[in-house]
Amino acid sequence: MGKIIDFLFGHPVEQSFATKSATMATVPVHSPETIERQLRDEQEFGTSAIAISAVFACARVIAEGLALPPCYLHQTDARGKKLATRHPLYRLLHLAPNDRQTSYEFREQIGLHLALNGNAFVWVNRSRATNEILEMLPMDPGSVTVLVDPSVIGAPVRYFLYGREVPADQIWHLKGPAWRSYEGMSAVNTARQAIGLARHAEKFASDLFINGGKLSGLISAKTPMTDDQVRQLREAWSRAYSGPGKQHKTAFLPADLAYTPMSATATDAQMIEARRYQIEEICRFFRVSPTKVFQSGGSQSYASVEQAHIAHDQDTDAHWHARFVQSASVHLLTAAERAAGYTISLDNRDFLRGTAVERMTYYNAGIAAGIITRNEAREMEGFDRSDDPTADTLTPAANLFGPDQAQPAAA
């Protein structure tokens, strides 16, 4: 990890980088935290949007859905598919890609960047001697500039980190839904109207409750008033009746003044309905089921909620998993490794499991059909393996396949 810090702050590095200072605004060199804070303030990378609960909830659902399944590196050969635990990339993907993060935290951060910004950038530190990946560090999307010459079809993509060019083979760029082939679309920018309306609805609710659930009205005078008199009346009214703890008091007005409510109540303004609709509207932009952000659409049975979660796995999680796996395979595995049968996968089977009764029915059917062994079923349930010698053999049911096929066979 020290090499990327050395690169950013001017110390000697193993790699040689070309520089291009004119690509980004000058960034003061203080600490990484200072730079990150300034970039977030200048770039407005979702900092205001994630203050909306529905936006943050949708981003978390996508990020945690990408982070939760364990990530594996397999190799397939003539004997079948097996875990490639001896490959150095296995530890980085499955356990810890760098000294700061676990695999879960790494993929959760990537998921947040993808959900909000449409792009995630990872610096891949490779050994010059062996080309082996030593560590992977996620970068703030606000610190990375992507440049492509628009006048050249198929022009190479160039990456600038804090204003300095980084070789493209050292940047793992994951993209969300994209209009351009080299850059994903920002969901926050795409949904800015819906997010803005939700923000205004929250501001309306905040102001409403500050005013005790009542909106503004009109104080009228029967005789003309000077500007100073109007100002004094406004200040006196605010001191007496505006703000927490001052609502619902009885107002006493001089005989020549009258108060007339001018706006509707929260019920008349359909505030609750408007806020509920904006949650659903934001969920549409993020392709997240409202039930995943704890937004109920009225009376729902357990079965309907269960089906909504299954639909979320198929319509949301599966797509982000496919993006991650395919991008990782292209950027982290060499052509020779892919030809040798190495593959990267996210295993979400544990999170799609049915009830205990449904699982036992599945295991019984698999054992009876000779598809799985009893020990394999025990492992899938997290039980210790049985010492019974026949627990590792396929035992097709005699009533289904006949007595000859029912004899124990080598697994």
C-alpha positions in Angstrom: 0.0 0.0 0.0 2.9 2.3 0.6 3.7 2.5 -3.1 0.5 4.3 -4.0 1.1 6.8 -1.2 4.7 7.2 -2.4 3.4 7.8 -5.9 0.9 10.4 -4.8 3.2 12.4 -2.5 6.4 12.4 -4.5 8.5 9.6 -3.0 10.4 7.0 -5.1 8.2 4.3 -6.6 8.8 1.0 -8.2 6.8 1.9 -11.3 7.3 4.8 -13.6 4.3 7.0 -14.3 3.7 9.7 -16.9 2.2 12.9 -15.6 -0.4 15.3 -16.9 -0.9 18.2 -14.4 -3.4 20.0 -16.6 -6.1 17.4 -16.4 -7.4 18.3 -13.0 -7.6 21.3 -10.7 -4.5 21.7 -8.5 -4.9 19.6 -5.3 -3.0 20.8 -2.2 -0.6 18.2 -0.9 -1.4 17.8 2.8 -2.8 14.4 3.9 -4.9 11.8 2.0 -7.8 12.7 4.3 -7.6 16.4 3.4 -7.4 15.7 -0.3 -10.3 13.2 -0.1 -12.5 15.7 1.8 -11.8 18.5 -0.7 -12.5 16.3 -3.7 -15.8 15.2 -2.2 -16.7 18.8 -1.5 -15.8 19.9 -5.1 -17.1 16.9 -6.9 -20.2 16.5 -4.8 -19.8 12.8 -5.1 -23.2 11.8 -3.7 -22.6 13.5 -0.3 -25.9 15.4 -0.4 -27.8 12.6 -2.1 -27.0 9.9 0.5 -28.5 12.1 3.2 -31.8 11.0 1.7 -32.7 7.8 3.5 -34.1 6.1 0.4 -31.0 6.8 -1.6 -28.7 5.6 1.2 -30.8 2.5 1.7 -30.8 1.6 -2.0 -27.1 2.1 -2.2 -26.6 -0.1 0.9 -28.8 -2.9 -0.5 -26.7 -3.0 -3.7 -23.4 -2.7 -1.9 -24.2 -5.3 0.7 -25.6 -7.6 -1.9 -22.3 -7.5 -3.7 -20.3 -7.9 -0.5 -22.1 -10.7 1.2 -21.5 -13.7 -1.0 -18.0 -15.2 -0.6 -15.7 -14.6 -3.5 -13.7 -17.6 -4.8 -11.1 -18.4 -7.4 -11.5 -21.8 -9.0 -9.5 -23.8 -11.5 -11.1 -26.3 -13.9 -9.0 -29.2 -15.3 -9.6 -32.7 -16.5 -10.5 -33.8 -13.0 -13.1 -31.1 -12.5 -13.5 -27.8 -10.7 -11.6 -27.1 -7.5 -10.6 -24.1 -5.3 -7.3 -22.5 -6.4 -6.2 -21.8 -2.9 -2.5 -21.8 -3.9 -2.9 -18.9 -6.3 -2.0 -15.6 -4.7 -5.2 -14.0 -6.1 -7.4 -16.4 -4.0 -6.4 -14.8 -0.7 -6.9 -11.2 -2.1 -10.4 -12.0 -3.3 -11.6 -14.3 -0.5 -10.0 -12.8 2.6 -8.3 -9.4 2.3 -7.3 -7.4 -0.8 -5.1 -5.0 1.2 -4.0 -4.2 4.7 -7.0 -2.0 5.5 -9.9 -4.0 4.4 -11.5 -7.5 4.4 -13.0 -8.9 1.3 -16.5 -7.9 2.5 -15.4 -4.3 3.2 -13.6 -4.0 -0.1 -16.6 -5.2 -2.2 -19.0 -3.2 -0.1 -17.1 0.0 -0.9 -17.0 -0.9 -4.6 -20.7 -1.5 -4.4 -21.4 1.9 -2.9 -19.3 3.6 -5.6 -21.1 1.7 -8.4 -24.5 2.3 -6.9 -24.1 6.0 -6.5 -21.5 7.0 -9.1 -21.8 4.3 -11.7 -18.0 3.8 -11.6 -15.6 2.1 -9.2 -11.8 2.3 -9.6 -9.3 0.0 -8.0 -5.5 0.4 -8.1 -3.9 -2.9 -8.8 -0.4 -3.2 -7.4 1.5 -5.8 -9.4 5.1 -7.0 -8.9 7.5 -5.9 -11.6 9.3 -9.2 -11.4 6.4 -11.7 -11.6 3.4 -9.6 -12.6 1.7 -11.1 -9.5 -1.0 -8.9 -7.9 0.2 -7.9 -4.5 -2.7 -5.8 -3.3 -5.8 -4.0 -4.5 -6.8 -0.5 -3.2 -10.2 1.1 -4.1 -10.0 4.7 -5.2 -12.4 7.5 -4.6 -14.2 8.1 -7.9 -13.8 11.8 -7.4 -10.1 11.5 -7.5 -10.0 9.7 -10.9 -10.4 11.3 -14.3 -11.1 9.2 -17.4 -10.0 10.6 -20.7 -10.6 9.3 -24.2 -9.9 11.1 -27.5 -13.4 11.4 -29.0 -12.1 12.0 -32.5 -10.5 8.5 -32.6 -12.7 5.4 -32.8 -11.4 2.8 -30.3 -9.0 5.3 -28.8 -7.2 4.0 -25.6 -8.7 4.9 -22.2 -6.4 7.0 -20.0 -6.7 7.3 -16.3 -5.4 10.2 -14.1 -5.3 9.8 -10.4 -5.0 13.1 -8.5 -4.0 14.7 -11.8 -1.2 12.2 -12.6 -1.5 9.6 -15.3 -1.6 6.0 -14.2 -1.0 3.1 -16.7 -4.3 1.6 -17.7 -3.3 -1.9 -16.7 -2.9 -0.8 -13.1 -6.5 0.5 -12.9 -9.4 -2.0 -12.5 -12.4 0.0 -13.7 -15.8 -1.4 -12.9 -18.7 0.2 -14.6 -22.5 0.3 -14.0 -25.1 0.9 -16.7 -23.3 3.1 -19.3 -24.1 5.3 -22.2 -20.4 5.4 -23.2 -18.3 2.3 -23.5 -15.6 3.6 -21.2 -17.6 5.2 -18.4 -20.6 4.3 -16.3 -23.5 6.7 -15.7 -23.9 8.3 -12.3 -27.2 7.2 -10.7 -27.2 10.2 -8.5 -27.1 12.6 -11.5 -29.6 10.5 -13.5 -32.1 10.5 -10.6 -31.4 14.1 -9.5 -35.0 15.2 -10.1 -36.5 12.4 -8.0 -33.8 12.9 -5.3 -34.3 16.6 -5.3 -38.1 16.2 -4.9 -37.5 13.8 -2.0 -35.1 16.3 -0.4 -37.7 19.0 -0.7 -40.4 16.7 0.8 -38.1 16.1 3.8 -37.5 19.9 4.2 -41.2 20.5 4.0 -41.8 17.9 6.8 -39.0 19.4 8.9 -40.4 22.9 8.6 -43.9 21.6 9.2 -43.1 20.0 12.5 -41.0 23.0 13.5 -44.1 25.1 13.1 -46.1 22.6 15.1 -47.8 20.9 12.2 -49.4 24.1 10.9 -48.3 26.0 7.9 -48.1 29.8 7.4 -50.9 32.3 7.5 -51.7 35.9 6.9 -51.9 38.7 9.5 -53.9 41.6 8.1 -54.4 45.1 9.5 -57.5 47.2 9.2 -55.4 50.4 9.2 -52.2 51.1 7.4 -48.9 50.1 9.1 -45.4 51.5 8.7 -42.5 49.3 7.7 -41.1 49.5 11.3 -44.5 48.4 12.7 -44.6 45.4 10.2 -41.1 44.4 11.2 -41.8 44.6 14.9 -45.0 42.6 14.5 -43.2 39.9 12.5 -40.4 39.6 15.1 -42.8 39.6 18.1 -44.9 36.9 16.4 -41.9 34.7 15.7 -40.6 35.1 19.2 -43.9 34.1 20.7 -45.3 31.4 18.4 -42.5 30.0 16.1 -40.1 27.3 16.9 -40.1 24.2 19.2 -42.2 24.4 22.3 -44.0 27.6 21.2 -46.8 26.0 19.1 -50.5 25.6 20.0 -50.6 28.7 22.1 -53.5 31.1 22.1 -52.7 34.3 20.2 -54.0 37.6 21.3 -54.1 40.3 18.6 -55.1 43.9 18.8 -58.6 44.7 17.5 -57.2 46.1 14.3 -55.4 42.9 13.4 -56.8 39.6 12.1 -55.1 36.2 11.4 -56.2 34.0 8.4 -54.6 30.6 7.7 -53.3 30.5 4.1 -52.1 27.0 3.5 -53.3 23.4 3.9 -52.4 21.0 6.7 -50.1 18.1 6.2 -53.1 15.9 5.5 -54.4 18.3 2.9 -51.0 18.4 1.3 -50.8 14.6 1.2 -47.3 14.7 2.6 -47.2 11.1 3.7 -48.4 9.9 0.2 -45.9 12.1 -1.5 -43.0 10.9 0.6 -44.0 7.3 0.0 -44.2 7.8 -3.7 -40.7 9.4 -3.8 -39.3 6.3 -2.0 -40.8 4.1 -4.8 -39.5 6.5 -7.5 -36.0 6.4 -6.1 -36.2 2.6 -5.9 -37.1 2.5 -9.6 -33.9 4.4 -10.5 -31.8 2.0 -8.4 -33.7 -1.1 -9.5 -34.3 -2.1 -5.9 -37.5 -3.6 -4.6 -39.2 -1.2 -2.1 -39.5 -4.1 0.4 -35.7 -4.2 0.6 -35.7 -0.6 2.0 -38.5 -1.5 4.4 -41.1 0.3 2.4 -44.4 -1.6 2.5 -46.9 -1.2 -0.3 -49.9 -1.8 1.9 -51.1 -5.1 3.2 -48.6 -7.8 2.2 -48.5 -11.5 3.2 -45.3 -13.4 4.0 -45.5 -15.2 0.7 -45.7 -12.0 -1.3 -42.7 -10.5 0.6 -40.8 -13.8 0.1 -41.4 -13.6 -3.7 -40.3 -10.0 -3.7 -37.0 -11.0 -2.1 -36.5 -13.8 -4.7 -37.3 -11.3 -7.5 -34.7 -8.9 -6.0 -32.1 -11.6 -6.1 -32.8 -12.3 -9.8 -33.5 -8.7 -11.0 -30.9 -6.8 -8.9 -28.2 -8.8 -7.2 -27.6 -11.2 -10.1 -26.8 -8.4 -12.4 -24.3 -6.7 -10.1 -22.7 -10.1 -9.4 -22.3 -10.7 -13.2 -20.7 -7.2 -13.6 -18.2 -7.9 -10.8 -17.3 -11.4 -11.8 -16.8 -10.6 -15.5 -14.9 -7.4 -14.9 -12.7 -9.2 -12.3 -12.0 -12.0 -14.7 -10.9 -9.6 -17.5 -8.8 -7.3 -15.3 -7.3 -9.6 -12.7 -6.6 -12.8 -14.6 -4.2 -12.9 -17.5 -5.1 -14.5 -20.8 -2.8 -17.5 -19.8 -4.6 -17.9 -16.5 -8.0 -17.9 -18.2 -6.8 -20.4 -20.7 -5.6 -22.6 -17.8 -9.1 -22.8 -16.4 -9.0 -20.1 -13.7 -12.4 -18.5 -13.0 -13.7 -16.0 -10.4 -17.1 -16.5 -8.8 -19.5 -15.2 -6.1 -21.3 -18.0 -4.3 -24.7 -16.8 -3.1 -26.3 -20.2 -2.7 -26.4 -19.9 1.1 -28.6 -16.8 0.8 -31.1 -18.4 -1.6 -31.7 -21.4 0.6 -35.3 -22.4 1.4 -36.8 -23.4 4.8 -35.5 -26.4 6.8 -38.3 -28.6 5.4 -37.6 -27.6 1.8 -33.8 -28.3 2.3 -34.4 -31.7 3.8 -36.7 -32.6 0.9 -34.0 -31.5 -1.6 -31.3 -33.5 0.2 -33.5 -36.6 0.3 -34.3 -36.4 -3.4 -30.6 -35.8 -4.2 -29.4 -38.8 -2.2 -32.2 -41.0 -3.5 -31.4 -40.1 -7.1 -27.6 -40.8 -6.5 -26.7 -37.1 -7.2 -25.2 -36.3 -3.8 -23.8 -38.3 -0.9 -24.9 -38.0 2.7 -21.6 -36.3 3.7 -22.1 -33.7 0.9 -25.6 -33.0 2.3 -24.1 -32.7 5.8 -21.5 -30.2 4.6 -24.1 -28.1 2.9 -25.9 -27.8 6.3 -22.7 -27.0 8.1 -22.5 -30.3 10.0 -19.4 -32.4 10.6 -18.7 -35.2 8.2 -19.9 -38.6 9.2 -17.4 -41.4 9.9 -19.7 -44.0 8.3 -17.8 -45.4 5.3 -20.9 -45.4 3.1 -21.5 -41.6 3.8 -19.1 -40.8 1.0 -20.7 -43.1 -1.6 -23.6 -42.5 -3.9 -26.5 -44.7 -2.9 -29.4 -44.5 -5.5 -32.7 -45.8 -4.1 -33.5 -49.4 -4.9 -37.1 -48.7 -5.5 -36.2 -46.1 -8.2 -33.2 -47.7 -10.0 -33.3 -51.4 -9.0 -31.2 -53.4 -6.6 -28.1 -53.4 -8.8 -27.9 -49.7 -9.0 -28.7 -49.3 -5.3 -25.4 -50.8 -4.2 -22.8 -48.3 -2.9 -20.7 -46.9 -5.7 -17.5 -44.9 -5.7 -18.2 -41.2 -5.4 
